[in-house]
């Protein structure tokens, strides 16, 4: 039920994930609305649980006739609602019911394109934090000249402490190994200059912690270094990260708008664009957030993927694929084992 065009887009994305990736999905929300949306995709089998069939025993014992199943939730949290107040008032909201599915072992991950604050709050309330982790971080993958770059935090923890940024770096390093397939990711600290003396008090205090962490720390990186691929993991607080993410998204949209205006300027421009279609399509794929499948909420005791509020069906399907892959790779379990290690093992954490 989350997203700017829910449930139309989210249901269409789940249908696409079932068709293309064979991913089983619980669609959580108002049964009537979800059933109506599924009815627009008649060629995809769907097993619909009625209101009286929603207990754990019924779900675990049922033999589904298809990949898509409905789980009723009586309420939904809007994009503009205050997350804290909404979570207290709407105990039967779709995001809370979805988190319960994971907590009770009835699902492996949660994907939501809804209110990111509500998703984070529901995850904290229902799934809890990993032992040893103080604050969550949202990790987003941005395009770079050679693959992608994991940036965290992009909005979960606005006021972070140096020790928390160190935790973000450790979580981001493990996440980058999974999604970027890099054996020993380089970790950079976002700052206003490369020198260790540059940055605010938070950056200056975090630098020596990362330097002594055993991670493959390459020092401070500036915003311009991100697309150049100077590091596979960029660490920052949630305030700076969210501003960075929204700026990148804004310039990507600006670029395509300018390109469309240029292409429509005359027949020569249209002909040139037609000839350059393969290259333009490849470029569009690299810049499209849909291909990266959403952002992972790191630090909570479960796989939670936050998709963009404006996600297309393709983006929702990508987010579901990423969630499935992260659950199968047992990323959360690996992070939990990582943070259970004794403090004296810090020196060799980056080697594992």
URSULFEN-V234902 format. One record per residue. PHI is phi as a letter, one per 40 degrees, with the letter a starting at -180 (999 if undefined). OMEGA is omega as a letter, one per 20 degrees, with the letter a starting at -180 (NA if undefined). Layout:
# URSULFEN-V234902
PHI	OMEGA
PHI	OMEGA
This chain:
# URSULFEN-V234902
999	a
b	r
h	a
c	a
b	r
c	i
c	a
d	a
c	a
c	r
c	r
c	r
c	r
c	r
c	r
c	r
c	r
c	a
c	a
c	a
b	a
f	a
c	r
c	a
b	r
c	r
c	a
b	r
i	r
c	a
d	a
c	a
c	a
c	r
c	r
c	r
c	r
c	r
c	r
c	r
b	a
c	a
c	r
b	a
c	r
b	r
c	a
b	r
c	r
c	a
d	a
c	a
b	a
b	r
c	r
d	a
c	a
c	a
c	a
c	a
c	a
c	r
b	a
c	r
c	a
a	a
c	a
b	a
b	a
c	r
b	a
c	r
b	a
c	a
b	r
a	r
c	a
c	a
c	a
c	a
c	r
c	a
d	a
c	a
c	a
c	r
c	r
c	a
c	a
b	a
c	a
b	r
c	a
c	a
c	r
c	r
c	r
c	r
c	r
c	r
d	r
c	a
d	a
c	r
g	a
c	r
a	a
c	a
a	r
b	r
b	r
a	r
b	a
c	a
d	a
c	r
c	r
c	r
c	r
c	r
c	r
c	r
c	r
c	a
c	a
c	a
b	a
g	a
c	r
c	r
d	r
g	r
b	a
c	a
b	r
c	r
a	r
c	a
b	r
b	r
c	r
b	r
c	r
a	a
c	r
b	r
g	a
b	r
b	r
c	r
b	r
a	j
c	r
b	r
i	a
c	a
b	a
c	r
b	a
b	r
b	a
d	a
c	r
c	r
c	r
c	r
c	r
d	a
c	r
c	r
c	r
c	r
c	r
c	r
c	r
c	r
d	a
c	a
c	a
b	r
f	r
b	a
c	a
b	a
c	r
c	a
b	r
b	r
b	a
c	a
a	a
c	r
a	a
c	a
c	r
d	a
c	a
c	r
h	r
c	a
c	r
c	a
c	a
c	r
c	a
c	a
d	a
c	r
c	r
c	a
c	a
c	a
c	a
g	r
c	r
c	a
c	a
b	r
g	r
c	r
b	r
c	a
d	a
c	a
c	a
c	r
c	r
c	r
g	r
c	r
a	r
c	r
b	r
b	a
b	r
a	r
c	a
c	r
c	a
c	a
c	r
c	r
c	r
c	a
c	a
c	r
c	r
c	r
c	a
c	a
c	r
c	r
c	r
c	r
d	a
c	r
c	r
c	r
c	r
c	r
c	r
c	a
c	a
c	a
c	a
a	a
c	r
c	r
c	r
c	r
c	r
c	r
c	r
c	r
c	a
c	a
d	a
d	a
c	r
c	r
c	r
c	r
c	r
c	r
c	a
c	a
c	a
c	r
c	a
c	a
c	a
c	r
g	r
g	a
b	a
c	r
c	a
c	r
h	r
c	a
c	r
i	r
c	r
b	a
b	a
b	r
c	r
c	r
d	r
c	a
d	r
c	r
d	r
c	r
c	r
c	r
c	r
c	r
c	r
c	r
c	r
c	r
c	r
c	a
c	a
c	r
c	a
c	r
c	r
f	a
c	a
c	r
c	r
c	r
c	r
c	r
c	r
c	a
c	r
c	a
c	a
c	a
d	a
c	r
c	a
d	a
c	a
b	a
c	a
c	a
c	a
c	NA
